Amino acid sequence: MRNSKEVEALPIFSRKRDSLLCYKQKQVKNYALGELLGEGSCGKVKEAFNTETKRLCAMKIIKKRNLHMTPGGEESVHREVEILRKLYHPNCIRLLEDFVDEEKQRVFIITEYLCGGSVQQLCERASRKRLPMHQARSLFSQLLDALEYLHSLNIIHRDVKPDNMLLSDDGVLKLSDFGVAVELDKLCDAAARKCNGSPAFQPPEMLSDKCGGIGFSGPKIDIWGAGLSLYMMCIGSFPFEGSSVCALFANIKAAAYTIPSWVDPSLVDLLQSILNKDPDKRLSIAQIRAHPWMSMKLKREKSIPISTTPSAFKCQRAKMRMDCHCTVL
C-alpha cells in the first residue's frame, strides 16, 4: 500500500491574463464562484477560485431545506463529510474545506479540482472504447491502492466505477464520490447491507434475497466494482446485459457474462476470479496483486492522452462527476 502521506501538492493557479474575470459574479468567503459543473436534487457543484491560495477548486453547494425534505438527507451529508475529512491519500479525492452558512442555510463542501476527466470518458475516447493494456493495468493498480487504503480505515466506498475514477492532468487516478460510502464500525450490519450506489454495479450478494445473511463482506463489494472497471477498461464494454432491470439483475446475480476469445488467458483468469458471484471465493486485493497478469510483460502501446484544455476555467467541466444528489441508506 502506498504511503498515505505521499500526497502531491495541489496545483497553484497561474494564469496571468483574465485570471479573475470569470469569477466576479458571486463570492462565498474567500471563494470566487465560476461556472456550474453539475446539479442535482439537493444542490449543485461549481468551480471555485480560492482568492487566497490561488487554487481552483470544486465547490458542492447543498441546500439544507432540500436535505430536510429527504429522509436521512442530513445524516447522509454528515457521513460523507466525516469520511472525506479522514482521507489523505494520493489516489483519493481530497477535501479542502467544509462549512455551513446558517444564514443562507447552505452546506459547502470544497474539494480539489481535477481537469483530466474520468476513466469512463477516457475509455469513450479510445478506439473500440478500451484502453491499451498497460494503461488499464496502471489505472487499475492505482484503484487498488485507493481501495486498500480505504479498507484499512474500515471504509467501504460502495460505488466503484469508471465514472467515479477521476484523473489529474498528469494521469493520477483519484477515487471520488463518497456519497454512499460507509464506515462499517459506525453502522449496524443490516444498514450496511442495503443496496446503494449505481444499480448495475451492485455485486450479486447485494441483489440476492439472502443479502442479510451471514458472510457479508464490505471490501468484496468494492472489489467487485474494481473488477467491472477493469473489464470495461480492457474489453470496452459492460459485462452484463438485460432487456430490463430485472433481467440485468438476474444476470448479475448469476454472474452470467462472457469474455471475448481474443483476451489474454491470464487476464481472463483474473477477471473470472474477481467477478465471482460468491464473495468468499472472490479475490482479495492482496491476491489480485499477486496474480500473474499484474506483473506480466505487456505490449507497450500509445496511451490514450488525458484530455485537458489550456484554460484552467474550461478544463473538462462536464467530466467532474461529483453527484449532488443525497443518497440515503
Secondary structure, 3 states (H helix, E strand, C coil): CCCCCCCCCCCCCCCCCCCCHHHCCCEECCEEEEEEEEECCCEEEEEEEECCCCEEEEEEEEEHHHHHHCCCHHHHHHHHHHHHHHCCCCCECCEEEEEEECCCCEEEEEEECCCCCEHHHHHHHCHHHCCCHHHHHHHHHHHHHHHHHHHHCCEECCCCCHHHEEECCCCCEEECCCCCCEEHHHCCHHHHCCCCCCHHHCCHHHHCCCCCCCCCCHHHHHHHHHHHHHHHHHHCCCCCCCCCHHHHHHHHHCCCCCCCCCCCHHHHHHHHHHCCCCCCCCCCHHHHHCCHHHCCCCCCCCCCCCCCCCCHHHCCHHHCCCCCCCCCC
